[in-house]
Structure formats: structure tokens, C-alpha cells
Amino acid sequence: PSQPHFFYLSQPPRIVVDLPTTKLGYVSTQKNYSGAITSIRVSQFDTDITRIVIDLAPGTIFNPNHIQLKALSRKNPTRWILRPFPVGN
């Protein structure tokens, strides 16, 4: 299994997760929400990387050092949990 990578972009605010050595299957490529997360988009970034973009509502701010991406368990390293902790209210 490969380890996903993430980064935070502030303008516009979003969290990007890259999944190396993956191919996008037949899934819905965008889901819209109301709240701090406005949408989640999935695309095939290049031939071996699937990208997930979590679009955030304007004014939502995260400290990149307070975003965690961890494997669900050592026994199952193919499932990951992303935990962003917002700054302020």
C-alpha cells in the first residue's frame, strides 16, 4: 500500500489529498454540502495519482500543522482518516 499525501491551500481554502498508485474507478466525482465543507471533488490527477479536493467555505481557516492523516490501523493500511482542526470559531 502507498501512503496518501495532503496539503492545505488558503486561497480559496481547500485541503488536497493525493492517493499515489491509484486509479479512479466509477464513482461520483463531486458532492456538494452546506457548512464548513462546501464540496468534495475526486479526479484522476495523472496516470498514477487520484486527487481528492475538499473545498472549504470562505473564511474557514486551518493551521496545516493541525491536519492529521493517519492509517485506520496498522493491520489495515489501505483505509485512512483525515482530521482537520479549524482555527478559531
Summary of the structure (lengths in Angstrom):
residues: 89
radius of gyration: 13.5
end to end distance: 36.6
largest distance: 39.3
contacts: 209
relative contact order: 0.24
helix: 0%
strand: 58%
